[in-house]
Amino acid sequence: MAVRVVRWDRPSEGVYKVNTDAAIREDCYLVSLGLVIRDFEGCVVGSSTQCLAANFSPLVAEATALFCGIVFALEAGLTSFIAKSDSKIMVDLIHSGSSPMSEVGIIISDNSS
């Protein structure tokens, strides 16, 4: 079995990095969202978790986590930040510039504005 090492990449000086993630417990309809904000030195400057009673798809959960991370950063007064997600599908949708006609499209539209 191959072991993959994952490491955190620093943003440029003066830029913050917002990492988000989501987890789903389908057996009891719970979605957990988490985020952490770090500065260019790797110091945590903010974090948040929340648990929602919801029946989200994985893509909607990841999009919601990213949206919450962006809102958190803006409300904290951060003007220069990079938002990251481990959901390649969602990141590709955002970078494509088009929003599908679905609940994910609505969240992506909000993230892009």
Backbone atoms as SQL, in Angstrom:
CREATE TABLE atoms (id INTEGER PRIMARY KEY, chain TEXT, resi INTEGER, resn TEXT, atom TEXT, x REAL, y REAL, z REAL);
INSERT INTO atoms VALUES
  (1, 'A', 1, 'MET', 'N', 0.841, -1.172, 0.000),
  (2, 'A', 1, 'MET', 'CA', 0.000, 0.000, 0.000),
  (3, 'A', 1, 'MET', 'C', 0.891, 1.241, 0.000),
  (4, 'A', 2, 'ALA', 'N', 0.612, 2.154, -0.917),
  (5, 'A', 2, 'ALA', 'CA', 1.388, 3.392, -1.018),
  (6, 'A', 2, 'ALA', 'C', 0.889, 4.412, -0.005),
  (7, 'A', 3, 'VAL', 'N', 1.821, 5.131, 0.577),
  (8, 'A', 3, 'VAL', 'CA', 1.487, 6.191, 1.526),
  (9, 'A', 3, 'VAL', 'C', 1.669, 7.523, 0.824),
  (10, 'A', 4, 'ARG', 'N', 0.657, 8.363, 0.912),
  (11, 'A', 4, 'ARG', 'CA', 0.722, 9.679, 0.292),
  (12, 'A', 4, 'ARG', 'C', 0.860, 10.738, 1.378),
  (13, 'A', 5, 'VAL', 'N', 1.884, 11.536, 1.278),
  (14, 'A', 5, 'VAL', 'CA', 2.109, 12.594, 2.248),
  (15, 'A', 5, 'VAL', 'C', 1.413, 13.859, 1.746),
  (16, 'A', 6, 'VAL', 'N', 0.579, 14.430, 2.590),
  (17, 'A', 6, 'VAL', 'CA', -0.119, 15.662, 2.247),
  (18, 'A', 6, 'VAL', 'C', 0.479, 16.774, 3.088),
  (19, 'A', 7, 'ARG', 'N', 0.841, 17.857, 2.453),
  (20, 'A', 7, 'ARG', 'CA', 1.399, 18.960, 3.209),
  (21, 'A', 7, 'ARG', 'C', 0.679, 20.246, 2.840),
  (22, 'A', 8, 'TRP', 'N', 0.731, 21.180, 3.746),
  (23, 'A', 8, 'TRP', 'CA', 0.078, 22.468, 3.567),
  (24, 'A', 8, 'TRP', 'C', 1.021, 23.413, 2.844),
  (25, 'A', 9, 'ASP', 'N', 0.537, 24.061, 1.802),
  (26, 'A', 9, 'ASP', 'CA', 1.339, 25.036, 1.055),
  (27, 'A', 9, 'ASP', 'C', 1.025, 26.438, 1.552),
  (28, 'A', 10, 'ARG', 'N', 2.060, 27.181, 1.859),
  (29, 'A', 10, 'ARG', 'CA', 1.896, 28.547, 2.369),
  (30, 'A', 10, 'ARG', 'C', 1.403, 29.489, 1.272),
  (31, 'A', 11, 'PRO', 'N', 0.536, 30.431, 1.651),
  (32, 'A', 11, 'PRO', 'CA', 0.204, 31.495, 0.698),
  (33, 'A', 11, 'PRO', 'C', 1.316, 32.548, 0.724),
  (34, 'A', 12, 'SER', 'N', 1.262, 33.484, -0.160),
  (35, 'A', 12, 'SER', 'CA', 2.233, 34.581, -0.176),
  (36, 'A', 12, 'SER', 'C', 2.065, 35.446, 1.069),
  (37, 'A', 13, 'GLU', 'N', 3.112, 36.198, 1.405),
  (38, 'A', 13, 'GLU', 'CA', 3.042, 37.093, 2.559),
  (39, 'A', 13, 'GLU', 'C', 1.891, 38.077, 2.374),
  (40, 'A', 14, 'GLY', 'N', 1.122, 38.276, 3.432),
  (41, 'A', 14, 'GLY', 'CA', -0.020, 39.178, 3.383),
  (42, 'A', 14, 'GLY', 'C', -1.308, 38.537, 2.897),
  (43, 'A', 15, 'VAL', 'N', -1.221, 37.261, 2.498),
  (44, 'A', 15, 'VAL', 'CA', -2.393, 36.531, 2.011),
  (45, 'A', 15, 'VAL', 'C', -2.732, 35.442, 3.019),
  (46, 'A', 16, 'TYR', 'N', -4.014, 35.215, 3.214),
  (47, 'A', 16, 'TYR', 'CA', -4.470, 34.156, 4.113),
  (48, 'A', 16, 'TYR', 'C', -4.982, 32.992, 3.282),
  (49, 'A', 17, 'LYS', 'N', -4.957, 31.804, 3.880),
  (50, 'A', 17, 'LYS', 'CA', -5.476, 30.617, 3.206),
  (51, 'A', 17, 'LYS', 'C', -6.631, 30.064, 4.027),
  (52, 'A', 18, 'VAL', 'N', -7.768, 29.873, 3.363),
  (53, 'A', 18, 'VAL', 'CA', -8.969, 29.327, 3.986),
  (54, 'A', 18, 'VAL', 'C', -9.145, 27.902, 3.468),
  (55, 'A', 19, 'ASN', 'N', -8.945, 26.924, 4.336),
  (56, 'A', 19, 'ASN', 'CA', -9.156, 25.519, 3.968),
  (57, 'A', 19, 'ASN', 'C', -10.497, 25.065, 4.531),
  (58, 'A', 20, 'THR', 'N', -11.301, 24.424, 3.686),
  (59, 'A', 20, 'THR', 'CA', -12.617, 23.971, 4.109),
  (60, 'A', 20, 'THR', 'C', -12.790, 22.487, 3.825),
  (61, 'A', 21, 'ASP', 'N', -13.717, 21.881, 4.551),
  (62, 'A', 21, 'ASP', 'CA', -14.039, 20.469, 4.322),
  (63, 'A', 21, 'ASP', 'C', -15.428, 20.186, 4.866),
  (64, 'A', 22, 'ALA', 'N', -15.989, 19.097, 4.419),
  (65, 'A', 22, 'ALA', 'CA', -17.312, 18.662, 4.871),
  (66, 'A', 22, 'ALA', 'C', -17.303, 17.154, 5.062),
  (67, 'A', 23, 'ALA', 'N', -18.157, 16.696, 5.949),
  (68, 'A', 23, 'ALA', 'CA', -18.332, 15.263, 6.182),
  (69, 'A', 23, 'ALA', 'C', -19.831, 14.995, 6.341),
  (70, 'A', 24, 'ILE', 'N', -20.235, 13.817, 5.905),
  (71, 'A', 24, 'ILE', 'CA', -21.658, 13.468, 5.935),
  (72, 'A', 24, 'ILE', 'C', -21.864, 12.183, 6.713),
  (73, 'A', 25, 'ARG', 'N', -22.882, 12.181, 7.567),
  (74, 'A', 25, 'ARG', 'CA', -23.343, 10.963, 8.235),
  (75, 'A', 25, 'ARG', 'C', -24.744, 10.690, 7.737),
  (76, 'A', 26, 'GLU', 'N', -24.828, 9.830, 6.737),
  (77, 'A', 26, 'GLU', 'CA', -26.106, 9.576, 6.089),
  (78, 'A', 26, 'GLU', 'C', -27.113, 8.869, 6.988),
  (79, 'A', 27, 'ASP', 'N', -26.620, 8.068, 7.950),
  (80, 'A', 27, 'ASP', 'CA', -27.536, 7.289, 8.786),
  (81, 'A', 27, 'ASP', 'C', -28.395, 8.161, 9.696),
  (82, 'A', 28, 'CYS', 'N', -27.942, 9.374, 9.999),
  (83, 'A', 28, 'CYS', 'CA', -28.745, 10.245, 10.870),
  (84, 'A', 28, 'CYS', 'C', -28.886, 11.652, 10.282),
  (85, 'A', 29, 'TYR', 'N', -28.644, 11.800, 8.985),
  (86, 'A', 29, 'TYR', 'CA', -28.844, 13.062, 8.276),
  (87, 'A', 29, 'TYR', 'C', -28.108, 14.236, 8.926),
  (88, 'A', 30, 'LEU', 'N', -26.812, 14.058, 9.121),
  (89, 'A', 30, 'LEU', 'CA', -25.974, 15.117, 9.672),
  (90, 'A', 30, 'LEU', 'C', -24.869, 15.476, 8.685),
  (91, 'A', 31, 'VAL', 'N', -24.620, 16.753, 8.568),
  (92, 'A', 31, 'VAL', 'CA', -23.529, 17.255, 7.744),
  (93, 'A', 31, 'VAL', 'C', -22.655, 18.118, 8.640),
  (94, 'A', 32, 'SER', 'N', -21.362, 17.830, 8.678),
  (95, 'A', 32, 'SER', 'CA', -20.414, 18.629, 9.455),
  (96, 'A', 32, 'SER', 'C', -19.567, 19.454, 8.500),
  (97, 'A', 33, 'LEU', 'N', -19.411, 20.725, 8.839),
  (98, 'A', 33, 'LEU', 'CA', -18.608, 21.639, 8.038),
  (99, 'A', 33, 'LEU', 'C', -17.469, 22.163, 8.895),
  (100, 'A', 34, 'GLY', 'N', -16.311, 22.314, 8.294),
  (101, 'A', 34, 'GLY', 'CA', -15.177, 22.836, 9.041),
  (102, 'A', 34, 'GLY', 'C', -14.329, 23.740, 8.179),
  (103, 'A', 35, 'LEU', 'N', -13.664, 24.685, 8.845),
  (104, 'A', 35, 'LEU', 'CA', -12.753, 25.567, 8.132),
  (105, 'A', 35, 'LEU', 'C', -11.648, 26.007, 9.072),
  (106, 'A', 36, 'VAL', 'N', -10.524, 26.304, 8.487),
  (107, 'A', 36, 'VAL', 'CA', -9.393, 26.875, 9.236),
  (108, 'A', 36, 'VAL', 'C', -8.746, 27.933, 8.342),
  (109, 'A', 37, 'ILE', 'N', -8.394, 29.052, 8.946),
  (110, 'A', 37, 'ILE', 'CA', -7.725, 30.131, 8.220),
  (111, 'A', 37, 'ILE', 'C', -6.337, 30.302, 8.816),
  (112, 'A', 38, 'ARG', 'N', -5.333, 30.299, 7.942),
  (113, 'A', 38, 'ARG', 'CA', -3.942, 30.473, 8.371),
  (114, 'A', 38, 'ARG', 'C', -3.313, 31.617, 7.608),
  (115, 'A', 39, 'ASP', 'N', -2.333, 32.242, 8.259),
  (116, 'A', 39, 'ASP', 'CA', -1.585, 33.293, 7.577),
  (117, 'A', 39, 'ASP', 'C', -0.400, 32.673, 6.831),
  (118, 'A', 40, 'PHE', 'N', 0.441, 33.520, 6.240),
  (119, 'A', 40, 'PHE', 'CA', 1.552, 33.012, 5.427),
  (120, 'A', 40, 'PHE', 'C', 2.603, 32.277, 6.247),
  (121, 'A', 41, 'GLU', 'N', 2.601, 32.487, 7.571),
  (122, 'A', 41, 'GLU', 'CA', 3.539, 31.766, 8.430),
  (123, 'A', 41, 'GLU', 'C', 2.956, 30.451, 8.940),
  (124, 'A', 42, 'GLY', 'N', 1.710, 30.169, 8.605),
  (125, 'A', 42, 'GLY', 'CA', 1.066, 28.940, 9.045),
  (126, 'A', 42, 'GLY', 'C', 0.316, 29.063, 10.359),
  (127, 'A', 43, 'CYS', 'N', 0.287, 30.268, 10.931),
  (128, 'A', 43, 'CYS', 'CA', -0.424, 30.481, 12.201),
  (129, 'A', 43, 'CYS', 'C', -1.928, 30.508, 11.957),
  (130, 'A', 44, 'VAL', 'N', -2.655, 29.783, 12.779),
  (131, 'A', 44, 'VAL', 'CA', -4.110, 29.770, 12.676),
  (132, 'A', 44, 'VAL', 'C', -4.643, 31.100, 13.186),
  (133, 'A', 45, 'VAL', 'N', -5.426, 31.774, 12.356),
  (134, 'A', 45, 'VAL', 'CA', -6.018, 33.055, 12.741),
  (135, 'A', 45, 'VAL', 'C', -7.536, 32.955, 12.893),
  (136, 'A', 46, 'GLY', 'N', -8.103, 31.819, 12.522),
  (137, 'A', 46, 'GLY', 'CA', -9.535, 31.611, 12.686),
  (138, 'A', 46, 'GLY', 'C', -9.910, 30.195, 12.326),
  (139, 'A', 47, 'SER', 'N', -10.972, 29.719, 12.944),
  (140, 'A', 47, 'SER', 'CA', -11.472, 28.389, 12.609),
  (141, 'A', 47, 'SER', 'C', -12.934, 28.297, 13.020),
  (142, 'A', 48, 'SER', 'N', -13.628, 27.352, 12.440),
  (143, 'A', 48, 'SER', 'CA', -15.036, 27.173, 12.764),
  (144, 'A', 48, 'SER', 'C', -15.463, 25.770, 12.363),
  (145, 'A', 49, 'THR', 'N', -16.385, 25.242, 13.126),
  (146, 'A', 49, 'THR', 'CA', -17.044, 23.988, 12.758),
  (147, 'A', 49, 'THR', 'C', -18.527, 24.158, 13.014),
  (148, 'A', 50, 'GLN', 'N', -19.314, 23.452, 12.275),
  (149, 'A', 50, 'GLN', 'CA', -20.740, 23.425, 12.557),
  (150, 'A', 50, 'GLN', 'C', -21.331, 22.124, 12.064),
  (151, 'A', 51, 'CYS', 'N', -22.392, 21.730, 12.713),
  (152, 'A', 51, 'CYS', 'CA', -23.090, 20.498, 12.362),
  (153, 'A', 51, 'CYS', 'C', -24.511, 20.878, 11.964),
  (154, 'A', 52, 'LEU', 'N', -24.931, 20.415, 10.801),
  (155, 'A', 52, 'LEU', 'CA', -26.259, 20.726, 10.290),
  (156, 'A', 52, 'LEU', 'C', -27.103, 19.464, 10.200),
  (157, 'A', 53, 'ALA', 'N', -28.348, 19.571, 10.558),
  (158, 'A', 53, 'ALA', 'CA', -29.291, 18.483, 10.328),
  (159, 'A', 53, 'ALA', 'C', -29.755, 18.629, 8.886),
  (160, 'A', 54, 'ALA', 'N', -29.158, 17.851, 7.990),
  (161, 'A', 54, 'ALA', 'CA', -29.432, 18.000, 6.560),
  (162, 'A', 54, 'ALA', 'C', -29.140, 16.695, 5.833),
  (163, 'A', 55, 'ASN', 'N', -29.696, 16.586, 4.659),
  (164, 'A', 55, 'ASN', 'CA', -29.470, 15.427, 3.811),
  (165, 'A', 55, 'ASN', 'C', -28.839, 15.913, 2.501),
  (166, 'A', 56, 'PHE', 'N', -27.615, 16.451, 2.605),
  (167, 'A', 56, 'PHE', 'CA', -26.906, 16.999, 1.460),
  (168, 'A', 56, 'PHE', 'C', -26.150, 15.905, 0.709),
  (169, 'A', 57, 'SER', 'N', -26.002, 16.115, -0.591),
  (170, 'A', 57, 'SER', 'CA', -25.076, 15.291, -1.359),
  (171, 'A', 57, 'SER', 'C', -23.667, 15.729, -0.980),
  (172, 'A', 58, 'PRO', 'N', -22.661, 14.893, -1.246),
  (173, 'A', 58, 'PRO', 'CA', -21.283, 15.310, -0.946),
  (174, 'A', 58, 'PRO', 'C', -20.898, 16.623, -1.636),
  (175, 'A', 59, 'LEU', 'N', -21.316, 16.813, -2.871),
  (176, 'A', 59, 'LEU', 'CA', -20.973, 18.028, -3.602),
  (177, 'A', 59, 'LEU', 'C', -21.621, 19.265, -2.964),
  (178, 'A', 60, 'VAL', 'N', -22.873, 19.155, -2.569),
  (179, 'A', 60, 'VAL', 'CA', -23.547, 20.280, -1.917),
  (180, 'A', 60, 'VAL', 'C', -22.898, 20.566, -0.564),
  (181, 'A', 61, 'ALA', 'N', -22.523, 19.523, 0.167),
  (182, 'A', 61, 'ALA', 'CA', -21.863, 19.714, 1.461),
  (183, 'A', 61, 'ALA', 'C', -20.534, 20.440, 1.289),
  (184, 'A', 62, 'GLU', 'N', -19.726, 20.042, 0.311),
  (185, 'A', 62, 'GLU', 'CA', -18.436, 20.692, 0.064),
  (186, 'A', 62, 'GLU', 'C', -18.625, 22.141, -0.395),
  (187, 'A', 63, 'ALA', 'N', -19.620, 22.380, -1.246),
  (188, 'A', 63, 'ALA', 'CA', -19.892, 23.746, -1.706),
  (189, 'A', 63, 'ALA', 'C', -20.346, 24.620, -0.547),
  (190, 'A', 64, 'THR', 'N', -21.152, 24.068, 0.340),
  (191, 'A', 64, 'THR', 'CA', -21.617, 24.815, 1.512),
  (192, 'A', 64, 'THR', 'C', -20.454, 25.140, 2.436),
  (193, 'A', 65, 'ALA', 'N', -19.549, 24.181, 2.637),
  (194, 'A', 65, 'ALA', 'CA', -18.371, 24.428, 3.478),
  (195, 'A', 65, 'ALA', 'C', -17.521, 25.553, 2.891),
  (196, 'A', 66, 'LEU', 'N', -17.314, 25.534, 1.580),
  (197, 'A', 66, 'LEU', 'CA', -16.524, 26.585, 0.939),
  (198, 'A', 66, 'LEU', 'C', -17.214, 27.940, 1.083),
  (199, 'A', 67, 'PHE', 'N', -18.517, 27.964, 0.867),
  (200, 'A', 67, 'PHE', 'CA', -19.280, 29.207, 1.022),
  (201, 'A', 67, 'PHE', 'C', -19.135, 29.749, 2.443),
  (202, 'A', 68, 'CYS', 'N', -19.281, 28.883, 3.446),
  (203, 'A', 68, 'CYS', 'CA', -19.142, 29.303, 4.848),
  (204, 'A', 68, 'CYS', 'C', -17.732, 29.830, 5.128),
  (205, 'A', 69, 'GLY', 'N', -16.719, 29.198, 4.536),
  (206, 'A', 69, 'GLY', 'CA', -15.344, 29.652, 4.716),
  (207, 'A', 69, 'GLY', 'C', -15.115, 31.034, 4.145),
  (208, 'A', 70, 'ILE', 'N', -15.680, 31.292, 2.972),
  (209, 'A', 70, 'ILE', 'CA', -15.537, 32.598, 2.335),
  (210, 'A', 70, 'ILE', 'C', -16.263, 33.664, 3.151),
  (211, 'A', 71, 'VAL', 'N', -17.486, 33.359, 3.587),
  (212, 'A', 71, 'VAL', 'CA', -18.246, 34.306, 4.408),
  (213, 'A', 71, 'VAL', 'C', -17.508, 34.598, 5.712),
  (214, 'A', 72, 'PHE', 'N', -16.963, 33.549, 6.351),
  (215, 'A', 72, 'PHE', 'CA', -16.222, 33.714, 7.600),
  (216, 'A', 72, 'PHE', 'C', -15.034, 34.656, 7.398),
  (217, 'A', 73, 'ALA', 'N', -14.284, 34.444, 6.324),
  (218, 'A', 73, 'ALA', 'CA', -13.108, 35.279, 6.041),
  (219, 'A', 73, 'ALA', 'C', -13.518, 36.726, 5.790),
  (220, 'A', 74, 'LEU', 'N', -14.570, 36.933, 5.026),
  (221, 'A', 74, 'LEU', 'CA', -15.025, 38.293, 4.745),
  (222, 'A', 74, 'LEU', 'C', -15.522, 38.984, 6.010),
  (223, 'A', 75, 'GLU', 'N', -16.276, 38.254, 6.832),
  (224, 'A', 75, 'GLU', 'CA', -16.776, 38.841, 8.078),
  (225, 'A', 75, 'GLU', 'C', -15.638, 39.137, 9.063),
  (226, 'A', 76, 'ALA', 'N', -14.530, 38.410, 8.937),
  (227, 'A', 76, 'ALA', 'CA', -13.358, 38.673, 9.778),
  (228, 'A', 76, 'ALA', 'C', -12.547, 39.859, 9.255),
  (229, 'A', 77, 'GLY', 'N', -12.960, 40.417, 8.133),
  (230, 'A', 77, 'GLY', 'CA', -12.280, 41.581, 7.579),
  (231, 'A', 77, 'GLY', 'C', -11.107, 41.256, 6.675),
  (232, 'A', 78, 'LEU', 'N', -10.960, 39.989, 6.299),
  (233, 'A', 78, 'LEU', 'CA', -9.849, 39.612, 5.417),
  (234, 'A', 78, 'LEU', 'C', -10.196, 40.010, 3.986),
  (235, 'A', 79, 'THR', 'N', -9.276, 40.677, 3.332),
  (236, 'A', 79, 'THR', 'CA', -9.523, 41.106, 1.960),
  (237, 'A', 79, 'THR', 'C', -8.661, 40.352, 0.953),
  (238, 'A', 80, 'SER', 'N', -7.599, 39.726, 1.437),
  (239, 'A', 80, 'SER', 'CA', -6.706, 38.987, 0.550),
  (240, 'A', 80, 'SER', 'C', -6.573, 37.558, 1.068),
  (241, 'A', 81, 'PHE', 'N', -7.314, 36.638, 0.432),
  (242, 'A', 81, 'PHE', 'CA', -7.254, 35.247, 0.865),
  (243, 'A', 81, 'PHE', 'C', -7.501, 34.308, -0.301),
  (244, 'A', 82, 'ILE', 'N', -7.050, 33.087, -0.122),
  (245, 'A', 82, 'ILE', 'CA', -7.252, 32.006, -1.081),
  (246, 'A', 82, 'ILE', 'C', -8.137, 30.976, -0.390),
  (247, 'A', 83, 'ALA', 'N', -9.213, 30.579, -1.033),
  (248, 'A', 83, 'ALA', 'CA', -10.103, 29.555, -0.474),
  (249, 'A', 83, 'ALA', 'C', -9.798, 28.225, -1.148),
  (250, 'A', 84, 'LYS', 'N', -9.652, 27.168, -0.350),
  (251, 'A', 84, 'LYS', 'CA', -9.297, 25.842, -0.864),
  (252, 'A', 84, 'LYS', 'C', -10.322, 24.808, -0.434),
  (253, 'A', 85, 'SER', 'N', -10.548, 23.847, -1.325),
  (254, 'A', 85, 'SER', 'CA', -11.421, 22.719, -1.042),
  (255, 'A', 85, 'SER', 'C', -10.788, 21.471, -1.635),
  (256, 'A', 86, 'ASP', 'N', -11.077, 20.327, -1.033),
  (257, 'A', 86, 'ASP', 'CA', -10.552, 19.078, -1.585),
  (258, 'A', 86, 'ASP', 'C', -11.513, 18.433, -2.583),
  (259, 'A', 87, 'SER', 'N', -12.614, 19.121, -2.906),
  (260, 'A', 87, 'SER', 'CA', -13.579, 18.596, -3.877),
  (261, 'A', 87, 'SER', 'C', -13.205, 19.083, -5.280),
  (262, 'A', 88, 'LYS', 'N', -12.533, 18.238, -6.031),
  (263, 'A', 88, 'LYS', 'CA', -12.087, 18.600, -7.380),
  (264, 'A', 88, 'LYS', 'C', -13.258, 18.954, -8.287),
  (265, 'A', 89, 'ILE', 'N', -14.350, 18.216, -8.175),
  (266, 'A', 89, 'ILE', 'CA', -15.519, 18.488, -9.021),
  (267, 'A', 89, 'ILE', 'C', -16.025, 19.905, -8.784),
  (268, 'A', 90, 'MET', 'N', -16.159, 20.288, -7.514),
  (269, 'A', 90, 'MET', 'CA', -16.668, 21.611, -7.201),
  (270, 'A', 90, 'MET', 'C', -15.695, 22.698, -7.636),
  (271, 'A', 91, 'VAL', 'N', -14.420, 22.514, -7.382),
  (272, 'A', 91, 'VAL', 'CA', -13.415, 23.497, -7.781),
  (273, 'A', 91, 'VAL', 'C', -13.428, 23.660, -9.295),
  (274, 'A', 92, 'ASP', 'N', -13.516, 22.553, -10.033),
  (275, 'A', 92, 'ASP', 'CA', -13.575, 22.627, -11.500),
  (276, 'A', 92, 'ASP', 'C', -14.821, 23.376, -11.964),
  (277, 'A', 93, 'LEU', 'N', -15.964, 23.162, -11.294),
  (278, 'A', 93, 'LEU', 'CA', -17.188, 23.892, -11.650),
  (279, 'A', 93, 'LEU', 'C', -17.018, 25.388, -11.442),
  (280, 'A', 94, 'ILE', 'N', -16.407, 25.777, -10.337),
  (281, 'A', 94, 'ILE', 'CA', -16.194, 27.200, -10.064),
  (282, 'A', 94, 'ILE', 'C', -15.264, 27.804, -11.112),
  (283, 'A', 95, 'HIS', 'N', -14.177, 27.106, -11.422),
  (284, 'A', 95, 'HIS', 'CA', -13.212, 27.628, -12.400),
  (285, 'A', 95, 'HIS', 'C', -13.767, 27.643, -13.818),
  (286, 'A', 96, 'SER', 'N', -14.772, 26.831, -14.102),
  (287, 'A', 96, 'SER', 'CA', -15.353, 26.797, -15.452),
  (288, 'A', 96, 'SER', 'C', -16.142, 28.067, -15.758),
  (289, 'A', 97, 'GLY', 'N', -16.572, 28.766, -14.704),
  (290, 'A', 97, 'GLY', 'CA', -17.328, 29.998, -14.917),
  (291, 'A', 97, 'GLY', 'C', -18.800, 29.780, -15.178),
  (292, 'A', 98, 'SER', 'N', -19.233, 28.522, -15.260),
  (293, 'A', 98, 'SER', 'CA', -20.657, 28.257, -15.464),
  (294, 'A', 98, 'SER', 'C', -21.223, 27.563, -14.231),
  (295, 'A', 99, 'SER', 'N', -22.462, 27.855, -13.943),
  (296, 'A', 99, 'SER', 'CA', -23.112, 27.255, -12.787),
  (297, 'A', 99, 'SER', 'C', -24.229, 26.343, -13.265),
  (298, 'A', 100, 'PRO', 'N', -24.181, 25.064, -12.893),
  (299, 'A', 100, 'PRO', 'CA', -25.254, 24.165, -13.302),
  (300, 'A', 100, 'PRO', 'C', -26.572, 24.589, -12.666),
  (301, 'A', 101, 'MET', 'N', -27.670, 24.273, -13.313),
  (302, 'A', 101, 'MET', 'CA', -28.989, 24.595, -12.785),
  (303, 'A', 101, 'MET', 'C', -29.352, 23.575, -11.716),
  (304, 'A', 102, 'SER', 'N', -28.843, 23.778, -10.530),
  (305, 'A', 102, 'SER', 'CA', -29.094, 22.874, -9.413),
  (306, 'A', 102, 'SER', 'C', -28.757, 23.608, -8.129),
  (307, 'A', 103, 'GLU', 'N', -28.946, 22.931, -6.996),
  (308, 'A', 103, 'GLU', 'CA', -28.600, 23.563, -5.719),
  (309, 'A', 103, 'GLU', 'C', -27.114, 23.889, -5.644),
  (310, 'A', 104, 'VAL', 'N', -26.274, 23.097, -6.299),
  (311, 'A', 104, 'VAL', 'CA', -24.838, 23.385, -6.318),
  (312, 'A', 104, 'VAL', 'C', -24.575, 24.647, -7.130),
  (313, 'A', 105, 'GLY', 'N', -25.306, 24.834, -8.214),
  (314, 'A', 105, 'GLY', 'CA', -25.151, 26.028, -9.038),
  (315, 'A', 105, 'GLY', 'C', -25.438, 27.297, -8.272),
  (316, 'A', 106, 'ILE', 'N', -26.442, 27.268, -7.411),
  (317, 'A', 106, 'ILE', 'CA', -26.780, 28.436, -6.603),
  (318, 'A', 106, 'ILE', 'C', -25.643, 28.765, -5.646),
  (319, 'A', 107, 'ILE', 'N', -25.076, 27.747, -5.007),
  (320, 'A', 107, 'ILE', 'CA', -23.977, 27.968, -4.062),
  (321, 'A', 107, 'ILE', 'C', -22.733, 28.454, -4.802),
  (322, 'A', 108, 'ILE', 'N', -22.450, 27.857, -5.960),
  (323, 'A', 108, 'ILE', 'CA', -21.294, 28.274, -6.754),
  (324, 'A', 108, 'ILE', 'C', -21.453, 29.726, -7.187),
  (325, 'A', 109, 'SER', 'N', -22.650, 30.118, -7.611),
  (326, 'A', 109, 'SER', 'CA', -22.897, 31.509, -8.000),
  (327, 'A', 109, 'SER', 'C', -22.612, 32.445, -6.844),
  (328, 'A', 110, 'ASP', 'N', -23.039, 32.077, -5.640),
  (329, 'A', 110, 'ASP', 'CA', -22.768, 32.903, -4.461),
  (330, 'A', 110, 'ASP', 'C', -21.284, 32.955, -4.162),
  (331, 'A', 111, 'ASN', 'N', -20.559, 31.833, -4.345),
  (332, 'A', 111, 'ASN', 'CA', -19.118, 31.795, -4.081),
  (333, 'A', 111, 'ASN', 'C', -18.359, 32.669, -5.071),
  (334, 'A', 112, 'SER', 'N', -18.852, 32.750, -6.294),
  (335, 'A', 112, 'SER', 'CA', -18.141, 33.481, -7.340),
  (336, 'A', 112, 'SER', 'C', -18.345, 34.989, -7.248),
  (337, 'A', 113, 'SER', 'N', -19.407, 35.419, -6.554),
  (338, 'A', 113, 'SER', 'CA', -19.682, 36.865, -6.504),
  (339, 'A', 113, 'SER', 'C', -18.904, 37.574, -5.422);
